[in-house]
Amino acid sequence: MSEPTGVEPRLSGRLPTMAACGVAGVCIAGAVPPWGFWPLGFIGFAIFDQLLIDTTPRQRFRRGWLTTASWLFPAMLWMFDLTAPGYVVASIIYATYFGIASTITPASPTGRRIVLPGAVAVAEMARWYWPFGGVPLANIALGQVESPLAAAARVGGPLLIIALVVAIGQAISSVVRPEGERGWKFPAVVAGVLSVVLVGSWVHPRASDVGEIDVAVVQGGGPTRTRASADQEPIVLARHIEATQAANLDVDLILWPENVVNPGRFLPMEVAQERVAQVAIDNDAVLLPGWFHGIEDNPNGTVNYHVAITPDGETIDRYDKVRIVPFGEYVPLRGVIENFYDGLPGRDVVPGTGPPVLDTPLGRIGVSISWEAYFERRARDAVANGAQLLTNPTNGSSFWLTQVHTQQVASNQLRALENDRWLLMVGPTGLSAVISPDGELIQRTGIGERVVLTDTVQLRDGRTLFSLVGPWPMLAYGLAALAFGLTQRRRP
């Protein structure tokens, strides 16, 4: 099978082709929160599939790169405010991943249908982890949390959802071809696979309820797009203490956001400890607050962690954040970058090493701090270590726009589905949410408001198929598809 040497007449011409790539990318971005119109994901990949027909490897690279750039540049615009150079470099690098995946994908119908879903899934997973720990935001799976495909997370996680989105797009592509080129066999295969996956996701064994607790998620409120500063330390803590006490709670568990307790120049450590412990005592509840402060014997390091405080005010467990934010909590290649960019954090967060759980009198609770919610491994590790409830304390107060906030809610919906657990998300200025094991948003706050969400949730035991096996089956398919694509290119 030889490589084609040109493009089809209806897609010939550089400007029409570039415009089609742009439309495909914008459709994929439009499926992702905050826009969240999930059918656009299928349309985007239907257009992209058309763009790969009868093309050379070089053309496929260009079209794959341009389509992805048209998706990631708008969907990751939040990153510009955090680090403008990082935003540009990351978008270019990640678009290159998909350009390479497109190059390996054969132009022939059979080869393209076999390879493209797996190639896109592998490219997505690659950008979640490399370089500098990866940036998993704006991924294709987030665009499907409100669609029927979301249930597939229980059996195959986000990579299965991604592969299904691409395959459905290809099926649409095959039925909108001109008369004489139209095919129905592949759409029938996709429909069959989709039916098996969705039925399997609903009938496969579920976790079981082992207890019930009343919970409170405390969002202290305040302005967004703010940066950490010493004079804000006591103000942020005071907002959350006031919101908690004013709610007159009668609950078992109170969850506070990431790093609302910031001991420092304006808030001595002893004072902070006393005030936080008193909240647990006054409410006769387990309190999970987030701490952030410098390390006494390390002038260049800080720590970001959550603790469990008993109703009598005793701190009994601590979890230090493991996955930290590149260019936000630590600076890769600091010595080089700081020579031409001065908007870097002064000190790096020292990552933890322990399992993402807190032992409490109520049971073992899983904790994914902020950024960690985007990495399915953190929630899976929590459940593997016995977590009966998942939490995601976060701090989105410094982020521009609402992309990070809404995409984090979507990530938590996937984490709840993947592990069949209730999940509580809380931010100091929003968004905060209570999410069911079916990924349903039971409650959600707005941005900037002071609000306390209360609800009754179940503690659960048991694991889903994805929780047990993780992404490895889908990753194996993706790598096998890429290997197949490479062999097709070498065939005479």
N, C-alpha and C positions, 0 to 999 in steps of 0.2 A: 504494500500500500504506500504510494508516494504522497508527499505533501502537496496540497494544491498550490497554485502559483498566483491566484488572484482572488477577487471578491465578487460576490453576486452583483448583478447590475443594479438592483434596487438599493443596495447599500454602498455602491461605488461613489467615489468622491470623498476627499478628506473632510470637508466641512460637515456634510450630512452624517458621516460616520462619527466624528467627534461629538456632534449634537446628540446622536443616538446614545453614545457612551454616557454623556452628561445626563440624559433623561433616565437611563437605567440606574445610574448611581444615585440620583436624586430620589428615585422611587424607593430604592433600598433604604436610604436615609429616612424617608418619610414614614417607613414602617416602624422606625425606632422611636421611643419616647424622646422628647415630649410630644412629638406629633402622633405617633402610635397608630397610624392607619394601616393595620397589618396586611390587608390584601395587596398593598403596594409592593411588598417584598416579592410576591410571586410575579407581579408584572415586571419588576426590575430584572429578575433573572430570566424571564421569558425574552425580554429585549436583548439581554446579554447573550443568551444562547443563540439568538439570531445573528448577533455580531460575530460569533465564532465560526459560522458556517463557511466552508470553502475558503479558508484563510491560511496564510503562511505562519510559521512560528513567530516571526517578528511582528506581524500584524496582531496576532493574538496577545503578545506581550503588551503592545501599545494599548490595545483595547481593554485588556484586563486592568492595566495600570490606571488608565484614564477613568474607567468606570468606578474603580475603588476610590480614587482620589475625589471623584464627584460625590461619593457617599461619605467618606471619612472627614474631609475638610469641613463640611457643614455639621455633621453629627458629632464631631469632637471639638467644636468651636470653643467650648468652655475652657479648653486647655490653653488657649491664647492668653487668657488673663493670668493663668498660673505661670506659664513660661512660654513666651512667644517663640523663641528659637526651638524649644522642645516640641511645640505644636507643629511647626513646619517640618522639622526633621522626622518626627514620629509618623506623620501622615505620609510623607514621601517614602519612608522605609516600609511601612505597612502596605502601601499600594504596590510596592515592588514585590512583596510576597505574593500578592494575587496576580501580578503580572507573570511571575514565574509559574504559578499554578496554571494559568491560562495557556502559557507556552507549552507546558507538558501535556495539556488536554488535547487529544486528537481533534482534527476538524471534521472527521467522518462522523455520521450520525451515531453509529453504534459505539464507537470509541468515546465520543463526547458524552453520551448518556451514562456510560459506565464510570468515567473518570471524573467529570466535573463536580458532582456532589461531594465526592471524597476529597478532591483537590481543594475545594473551597473550605471544607471543614478543617483540613490540615493547616491551611493558610491562616484561618481564624485562630486555631489553637496556638500556632507559632507566635502570633502577635500578642496573645495573652500572656506570654512568658518571656519574650526576648525582643529587643535588648532591655537591660536595666530592670528586669522583673516584669516587663510587659505593660500594656495598656488595654485591658479587656472591655472598655466601654464601647458603646455604639455597635455592639456585635449583633449579628443577624438574629440570634435566638431571642434577644430582648424584645424584638419587634413582634413576637408571637405569643406573649404572655396572656393576651386576652383572646387569642384564637383557639380553636379546637386542638391545634397542634401542641399546645402547651402541655397537655397530659402525657405526651411522649417523653417528657423529662423523667418520669418515674422509671422508664425502662432503658433509656439511652442517653439521658442528659442533654445538655445544650448542643453537642455535636450531632446527635440524631435529628434534633429540630432543624439545625442548619442544613443538613443533607436533604431533609424532606422539603424544605423551602426551595432549594435549588432544583430538586427533581420535579416538584410541582410546576415551577417556572418552565422547565424544559418540556413538560407535558403540554402546557399551554402553547409553547412555541411550536410544537409539532402539529397542533390542530389549527393554527392560524396560518399555516403555510399555504401557498397558492394551490389551486385545484390540480391534482396530479402528483403533488409532492406531499400532500397531507397524509399523516399516518395516525392510526388509532391504537395500534398495538402497544406502543410505549405508554400512552396515557392509561391504558387498561392495566398494565403492569404496575404503574405508580399507584393507581387507585387500589389495587390489590394489596400492595405493601402497606399503604397508608391505613387500610382497613384492619390489617393484622396488627399493626403497631398500636392503633388507637383502642381496639378491642382488648389487646393484651395489657395496655396501660390501666384499663378500668377493671379487669377481672383478676389481675395478678394480686397476690396476698398484700394486705395493707397492715400498717402498724396498728396496735391496739391501745385503747385508753387505759391508763393505770392510775389516774388521779385527776383531780380538778383543782385549779387555784384561781383566785381573783387577782388580777394584775392591774397596774397603773403605769402608763407610759407618759413621762413628764417632759413637755416641751416648754422651756422657759420663755421663749420669744425674744424679740429684739431685731435690730436691723441686720440685713444680710450684706454680703460682700464686704465684710470687715476682716481685718488682719489681727492676729494675736498681738497683744501689747500688755505691758505690766499693769497699767492702770485699769484694764478691763478684768483682771483676775477676780477681784472680790465682787464685781458687778454681775458677772455671768453666774457665779455661784449663788449670789443673793437672789437672782431671778428664779432659779430652780428651787431654792429653799422656799421662797414665798409662794411659788405656784403649787408646790407640794402641800404646804401647810394650809393654803387657802382652799384646797379641794376637799378638805375634811375627809380623808380617805379611810375606807375600811376594807383593806386588801391584804393579800399575803405577800405580794412582791411589787416593789417599786423599781422601775428602770429609768436611769438617767442617761443622758447622751455621753458621747466620747469627750474626754478632756474638759469637763465643766469645772473640775476642781484643779486649780492652777496655783499651787503654793509658790510664793516668790517674794519679791520686795514689798508688795502691798498686802500680801496674805501669808503670814507665817505658817509653816507646816503644822505646828501644834494647834493653832487656831482653826485651820482648815479641818484637821482630824476631829476636833471636838464638835464643830458645827455639823459636820456630816454625820457623825455617830449619833448626835442628838436627834436628827431627822428620823433615823431608824427607830430610835427609842420612842419618840413622840407618836409615831405612826404604828408602832408594834408590828413592824413588817420587815422582811428581808429587803435590803437596799443594795442595788448594783450601780455605783457611781463610777464615772470615768475620770482618771487622773492624768495630768501631764505636768512634768517639771524637769528641771535640770538635775543631773547626777552630781552629788556633792563632791566626789573625788574624780570627776571627769568633766573638766570645763568645756569640752567640745561635744558632750553627749547629753541627750534627753531621753526620757522614758514616757511611753504612752501605754496605759494599762487600765484594766477594770478590776474592781475588787468586789467581794461579797461581804456584806455587813449583816450580822444577825440582829433580831429585834431588840437585843440587849446592848447593841452598840459595839460588838466585838467584830473586828475584821478577821475572817477565817480563811479566805482564799484570794488568789490574785492571778490574773492572766495578762501577760505582756504581749502586745501586738507583734505578730511575726512578720506579716507581709506589709512593708512600709512603702509609702508613695514616692516614686522617683521624682526628683526636683521639687517635691513638696515637703517630705520628711527626711529625705537624704539626697545628696547631690552626687550622682556618678561623675567621675572625672572632674571633681571640684577644682583641682589645681589648674586645669586647662580652661574650664568654662568661666570661672570667676575673673579671668583676664579680660573678657569682653562683655560680661553681663553681671550687673551688680544687684539684681533682684532675687538673690538666692537666700534661703534660710541660713541663719548664722551657725546653727549646730545641727548635727544629724541625730535622728532617733536611733537608739540602740535596739535592734529587734530582739524579741523573746525567742524562746526555743521550746516552750512547753505546749501540751495539747490545749486546744481552744475550748476549755470547759472551766466552770466554777462549781465547786461543791457547796451546796447550801442546805439548810434544814428542810427545804422543800423538795430536794432532789438535785440531780446534776443538770446544769444549764449550759448550753453551748453559747459561745461568744465569738462572733466575727466582728472585729472593730473596724468600722468605716469601710475603707478600701477593700478589706478582706471579703466583703460580701460578693464581690465580682468574681472571686475564685472559688469554683465549686468544691475544691479540695478542702477548704477550711471547714465548711459545714459538714462535709462527709466525715472528716476527722473527728469533729465534735460528736456526731452520732456514733461513730465507731468506738468512741471513748465513753459511751453511755449517756449522752445528752438526751433528755426527754422533752426539752423545749429549746428553741433556737432564738438568739437575740442578735441584733445588729445595732449597737450604739454607734452613732456617727456624728460628724461635725461638718455640715455643708454650709456653715455661715459665711465662709470666705469665698465661696464659688460664685462666679458670674453666671447669669442666666439660670435656667432651671433644668438644664440637661443632666447634670450630675445627680440632682435630687430625684428626678423622675426615672432615670435609668437605674438608680440604686433601688428604688421601689420595685422596678421590674426584675432586677437581679434577685431580690429577696423573694419575690413570687416564685421564681424558678427554684431557689434553694428550698423553699417550703415544699414544693411539688416533688423535687428530687429525693427528699428525705422523709416525706410524709409526716411533717412536724408543724405545729403552730410556730409562728415566727413574729417577734416583736421588734420593730425598728423605731429608733428615736433619734432626733437631731435637736440641737439647741434652738434653732430657728426654723426647723422643718427640713424636709418632710418627715413625719412620723406615721407609723401605721401598725395595725394589727392584721395579720395575714393568716388565713386558715391553711390546713394541710393540702387543700385543693388549689392553693394559689390564689384564693379569692381575697380581695381587699375588703375586710370586714369594716374597718374604719381607716380614715386617712385625714391628716391635718392639711392646712394650707401653709404658705410660707410666711414667716415673721410673726405669727400669732402666738400668744401664750395660751396653752391648752393642755389639759390632762385627759388622756384617753383611758377609760377603764373598761374592762371586759372580763369574762370568765373563759379560760382556755383549759385544754386538756393536756396533761403530761402523757407522753406516748412512748411505747417500746415497740421494737421491730424495725426491720430495714427493707427498703425497696430494692429492686434488682440493681438500679443504678447506684444506690448507696453502697451495695456490696461489691460490684465489679468496676465501677467508675467508668472513665471514658475509653478504656483500653480496647474494647471490641470495635468501637467506631474509629478510633485512631488506627487500628490494624487495617480496617477497610480502606481508610483514606490513604495509607501508605501503600497498600496493595494496588489501589487504583492508580496512584502516581507511578508505581513500578510498571504497571500495565501500559500506561501512557508512554513511558520512556521506551518500552520494547516496541510499541507501534511506530514510533518515530524512526527506529533503527531498521525496520523491515524494508526491504527493497520494493 
